[in-house]
Amino acid sequence: MYIMVKKKGLGRGLESLFGDNNLIDESFSKNSDSSVVSRDLQPQNIVSKDTQEIALSSIFPNVDQPRKIFDANSLDELANSIKIHGVVSPLIVVKSGKKYMLVAGERRFRASKLAGLKTVPVIIKDYDNKQIKEISLIDNIQREDLNAIDLASYLHQLMEEFGYTQDQLADRVGKSRSHVTNLLRLLQLNVHVKDYVINNKLSAGHARCLIVIDDASAQIGLANKCIENSCSVRELENLVKNFLANKNSMSVKTKTKRSSSLDVLQERLQSLFDTKVSISGSEKKGRICIDYSNKVDLERFQVLIGLLESL
């Protein structure tokens, strides 16, 4: 048993992929460009006249399914719902030998097994490997329980594998360009901060505040402080502003206190090595960096070092 209802959770991108026959054929015809879905296409009901019931035992998951982890409690809740209402939206499958490979709807597939169903509603399509990969990614992007980091990773994967611009990607998944851009920026975060978002210790809003902090240890430190004090996004914004203000102030003080003798030494070294030399720090402690751009520079350094060693 299944109920024909409008799925509110689906964005324009996935619905345009799984809609009626004309829309599916237009979007995924082997003779057409599958990289663009017209903004003029209206979302269609995911249940079409192609829906049919097949044995659950004849379906197997796609081993390349991007989603690897399924929450047990969430699956139990869905299984209980399926026992009462049936599978609301059909699974998307492709023929594979005598069986069918799952393209979209693995959560419903797993929950149907838990519910003890013998058959499930499906739409059987003839997609190639590239189309299967794209649909699997977009299906996961439309999940309501997806954390911001995983969502950003899926979006980035779509851009890398299918060559989408951010505008095309936004249209493909039914989200605004600014939303896509903000999500992709989260991938710049330190891995520990990403884990906080994945584990729901920080929201995507909190994470966006920390992107401007380029120092990893400082970024992690502010994230920890935010978690420990249960800071709101606005409070974290203030912490970040104060950190950046203090950092800039310290930078100005450091430059002011720099000894003129270091500048003289830097110029002498640049003249000696005939290349760019930079000195950072103070007379007590610091670092000297000598640049080279070719093999000739390295050979000149070796000669100079030889002369110093002979003294």
C-alpha positions as CSV (number, residue, x, y, z in Angstrom):
1,M,0.0,0.0,0.0
2,Y,1.2,3.5,-0.8
3,I,-0.3,6.9,-0.6
4,M,-0.1,9.4,-3.5
5,V,0.7,12.7,-1.8
6,K,2.9,15.8,-2.5
7,K,6.3,15.5,-0.9
8,K,7.0,18.9,0.7
9,G,10.6,18.0,1.6
10,L,11.8,17.7,-2.0
11,G,13.5,20.7,-3.6
12,R,12.9,21.7,-7.2
13,G,16.0,19.8,-8.3
14,L,15.0,16.3,-7.2
15,E,11.4,16.7,-8.1
16,S,12.3,17.8,-11.6
17,L,14.4,14.6,-11.9
18,F,11.7,12.3,-10.7
19,G,8.5,13.9,-12.0
20,D,6.2,12.8,-14.9
21,N,7.4,10.9,-18.0
22,N,7.9,14.0,-20.1
23,L,10.0,15.7,-17.5
24,I,12.1,12.7,-16.8
25,D,12.7,12.0,-20.4
26,E,13.6,15.7,-21.0
27,S,15.9,15.8,-18.0
28,F,17.7,12.5,-18.4
29,S,17.4,11.5,-22.1
30,K,20.6,9.8,-23.2
31,N,20.6,12.1,-26.2
32,S,20.3,15.3,-24.2
33,D,22.5,17.4,-21.9
34,S,21.7,16.2,-18.3
35,S,23.6,19.1,-16.7
36,V,20.8,21.7,-16.8
37,V,17.2,21.7,-15.5
38,S,15.1,24.7,-16.7
39,R,14.0,27.1,-14.0
40,D,10.6,27.2,-15.8
41,L,9.8,23.6,-15.0
42,Q,7.3,23.3,-12.1
43,P,7.8,20.7,-9.4
44,Q,5.9,17.5,-10.1
45,N,4.4,14.8,-7.8
46,I,7.0,12.1,-7.4
47,V,4.3,9.4,-7.9
48,S,3.7,8.8,-11.6
49,K,1.8,6.4,-13.8
50,D,5.1,4.4,-14.1
51,T,4.8,3.4,-10.4
52,Q,4.6,-0.4,-9.8
53,E,4.9,-2.9,-7.0
54,I,7.8,-5.3,-7.0
55,A,9.2,-7.7,-4.5
56,L,11.4,-6.1,-1.8
57,S,13.7,-9.1,-2.1
58,S,14.4,-8.3,-5.7
59,I,16.0,-4.9,-4.8
60,F,19.6,-4.4,-3.7
61,P,21.4,-1.2,-2.6
62,N,23.9,0.7,-4.7
63,V,27.3,0.0,-3.2
64,D,28.4,3.5,-4.4
65,Q,25.6,5.1,-2.4
66,P,27.1,8.3,-1.0
67,R,25.2,7.9,2.3
68,K,26.8,5.3,4.6
69,I,25.3,5.9,8.0
70,F,21.6,5.5,8.8
71,D,20.3,6.4,12.3
72,A,18.7,3.4,13.9
73,N,16.0,5.3,15.9
74,S,15.0,7.2,12.8
75,L,14.7,4.0,10.8
76,D,12.5,2.5,13.5
77,E,10.2,5.5,13.5
78,L,9.9,5.4,9.7
79,A,9.2,1.6,9.8
80,N,6.4,2.2,12.3
81,S,5.0,4.9,10.0
82,I,5.2,2.5,7.0
83,K,3.3,-0.2,8.9
84,I,0.4,2.3,9.2
85,H,0.5,4.3,6.0
86,G,2.6,2.3,3.7
87,V,5.5,3.7,1.6
88,V,4.5,7.3,0.7
89,S,6.9,7.8,-2.2
90,P,8.1,5.1,-4.5
91,L,11.7,4.0,-4.7
92,I,13.8,4.8,-7.8
93,V,15.5,1.7,-9.3
94,V,17.2,0.5,-12.4
95,K,17.2,-3.0,-13.9
96,S,20.3,-5.0,-13.1
97,G,20.2,-8.6,-14.4
98,K,17.2,-10.3,-12.9
99,K,17.1,-7.8,-10.0
100,Y,16.9,-4.1,-9.5
101,M,19.5,-1.7,-8.1
102,L,18.4,1.1,-5.8
103,V,19.1,4.6,-7.1
104,A,17.1,6.7,-4.6
105,G,15.2,5.9,-1.4
106,E,17.5,3.7,0.6
107,R,16.2,4.9,3.9
108,R,12.6,3.9,2.8
109,F,14.1,0.6,1.5
110,R,15.7,-0.2,4.9
111,A,12.6,0.8,6.8
112,S,10.3,-1.3,4.6
113,K,12.4,-4.3,5.5
114,L,12.1,-3.5,9.2
115,A,8.3,-3.1,8.7
116,G,8.1,-6.6,7.2
117,L,6.8,-5.5,3.7
118,K,7.0,-8.0,0.9
119,T,6.6,-5.5,-1.9
120,V,7.3,-1.8,-2.4
121,P,6.2,0.8,-5.0
122,V,9.0,1.7,-7.4
123,I,9.7,3.6,-10.6
124,I,12.0,1.7,-12.9
125,K,14.3,3.9,-15.0
126,D,17.0,3.4,-17.5
127,Y,19.8,5.6,-16.2
128,D,23.5,5.4,-17.0
129,N,26.2,5.3,-14.3
130,K,26.7,9.1,-14.3
131,Q,22.9,9.8,-14.0
132,I,22.7,7.2,-11.1
133,K,25.5,9.0,-9.3
134,E,24.0,12.4,-9.7
135,I,20.5,11.3,-8.6
136,S,22.0,9.5,-5.5
137,L,23.8,12.7,-4.5
138,I,20.8,14.9,-5.0
139,D,18.6,12.5,-3.2
140,N,20.9,12.8,-0.2
141,I,21.0,16.5,-0.4
142,Q,17.2,16.7,-0.1
143,R,17.3,14.9,3.3
144,E,15.9,17.0,6.2
145,D,18.2,15.4,8.7
146,L,21.4,16.1,6.8
147,N,24.0,18.2,8.7
148,A,25.5,21.3,7.1
149,I,29.0,19.8,6.6
150,D,27.8,16.6,4.9
151,L,25.4,18.7,2.7
152,A,28.4,21.0,1.7
153,S,30.4,17.9,0.9
154,Y,27.7,16.5,-1.4
155,L,27.4,19.9,-3.1
156,H,31.1,20.1,-3.6
157,Q,31.1,16.5,-5.0
158,L,28.5,17.4,-7.5
159,M,30.5,20.4,-8.6
160,E,33.7,18.4,-8.9
161,E,32.2,15.4,-10.7
162,F,29.7,17.1,-13.0
163,G,31.4,20.5,-13.6
164,Y,28.5,22.6,-12.3
165,T,28.9,26.3,-11.6
166,Q,27.4,27.5,-8.3
167,D,24.4,28.9,-10.3
168,Q,23.8,25.6,-12.0
169,L,24.3,23.7,-8.8
170,A,21.8,25.9,-7.0
171,D,19.2,25.3,-9.7
172,R,19.9,21.6,-9.8
173,V,19.2,21.0,-6.1
174,G,16.5,23.6,-5.7
175,K,18.4,26.0,-3.4
176,S,19.4,29.6,-3.7
177,R,22.8,30.6,-5.0
178,S,23.7,32.4,-1.7
179,H,22.7,29.3,0.3
180,V,24.9,27.1,-1.8
181,T,27.8,29.5,-1.5
182,N,27.5,29.8,2.3
183,L,27.4,26.0,2.6
184,L,30.5,25.4,0.5
185,R,32.4,27.9,2.6
186,L,32.0,25.7,5.6
187,L,34.4,23.2,4.0
188,Q,37.2,25.7,4.8
189,L,36.8,25.1,8.5
190,N,39.3,23.1,10.6
191,V,38.4,19.4,10.7
192,H,37.7,19.5,14.5
193,V,35.2,22.4,14.0
194,K,33.6,20.4,11.2
195,D,33.1,17.5,13.6
196,Y,31.4,19.8,16.0
197,V,28.9,20.7,13.3
198,I,28.4,17.0,12.3
199,N,27.8,16.0,15.9
200,N,25.3,18.9,16.4
201,K,27.5,20.7,18.9
202,L,27.6,23.7,16.7
203,S,25.0,25.0,14.2
204,A,25.8,26.0,10.7
205,G,25.3,29.6,11.8
206,H,27.9,29.3,14.5
207,A,30.3,27.6,12.0
208,R,30.0,30.5,9.5
209,C,31.1,32.9,12.2
210,L,34.4,31.0,12.6
211,I,35.3,30.9,8.9
212,V,37.1,34.3,9.1
213,I,39.5,32.9,11.7
214,D,42.4,31.5,9.7
215,D,44.4,30.3,12.7
216,A,43.4,26.7,13.3
217,S,44.1,26.7,17.1
218,A,42.3,30.0,17.5
219,Q,39.3,28.7,15.5
220,I,39.1,25.5,17.6
221,G,39.6,27.5,20.8
222,L,36.7,29.9,20.0
223,A,34.5,26.9,19.0
224,N,35.2,25.2,22.3
225,K,34.4,28.4,24.2
226,C,31.2,28.7,22.3
227,I,30.2,25.2,23.2
228,E,31.2,25.4,26.9
229,N,29.2,28.6,27.3
230,S,26.3,27.7,25.1
231,C,26.8,30.9,23.1
232,S,24.2,32.1,20.6
233,V,25.3,33.0,17.1
234,R,25.3,36.7,18.0
235,E,27.5,36.1,21.1
236,L,29.9,34.1,19.0
237,E,30.0,36.8,16.4
238,N,31.1,39.2,19.2
239,L,33.8,36.8,20.4
240,V,35.2,36.6,16.9
241,K,35.1,40.4,16.5
242,N,37.0,40.9,19.7
243,F,39.5,38.2,18.8
244,L,40.2,39.9,15.4
245,A,40.4,43.3,17.0
246,N,43.0,42.1,19.5
247,K,44.9,40.3,16.9
248,N,45.2,43.4,14.7
249,S,46.2,45.4,17.7
250,M,49.0,43.0,18.6
251,S,50.1,43.0,15.0
252,V,50.4,46.8,15.0
253,K,52.4,46.7,18.3
254,T,54.8,44.1,16.9
255,K,55.5,46.1,13.8
256,T,56.0,49.2,15.9
257,K,58.5,47.5,18.3
258,R,60.6,46.0,15.5
259,S,64.2,47.1,15.7
260,S,65.6,49.1,12.8
261,S,68.7,46.9,13.1
262,L,66.6,44.0,11.8
263,D,65.7,46.1,8.7
264,V,69.4,46.8,8.1
265,L,70.3,43.1,8.5
266,Q,67.5,42.1,6.1
267,E,68.8,44.5,3.5
268,R,72.4,43.2,3.9
269,L,71.3,39.6,3.5
270,Q,69.2,40.4,0.4
271,S,72.3,42.1,-1.1
272,L,74.5,39.2,-0.1
273,F,72.3,36.4,-1.4
274,D,70.9,38.5,-4.3
275,T,67.4,37.3,-3.6
276,K,64.4,38.1,-1.3
277,V,65.1,37.7,2.4
278,S,62.5,38.3,5.1
279,I,63.1,38.6,8.9
280,S,60.2,38.2,11.3
281,G,60.2,38.5,15.0
282,S,62.4,40.5,17.3
283,E,66.1,40.7,18.3
284,K,65.5,38.1,20.9
285,K,63.7,35.5,18.7
286,G,62.5,35.3,15.2
287,R,62.9,33.7,11.8
288,I,64.9,34.4,8.6
289,C,63.5,33.2,5.3
290,I,65.6,33.1,2.1
291,D,63.8,32.7,-1.2
292,Y,65.2,31.0,-4.3
293,S,63.6,30.7,-7.7
294,N,66.0,28.5,-9.7
295,K,69.0,26.2,-9.6
296,V,71.4,29.1,-10.1
297,D,70.2,30.6,-6.8
298,L,70.9,27.4,-4.9
299,E,74.4,27.1,-6.4
300,R,75.1,30.6,-5.3
301,F,74.0,29.8,-1.8
302,Q,76.3,26.7,-1.8
303,V,79.3,28.9,-2.8
304,L,78.5,31.5,0.0
305,I,78.1,28.7,2.6
306,G,81.4,27.2,1.5
307,L,83.1,30.6,2.0
308,L,81.6,30.9,5.5
309,E,82.7,27.4,6.4
310,S,86.3,28.1,5.3
311,L,86.6,31.1,7.7
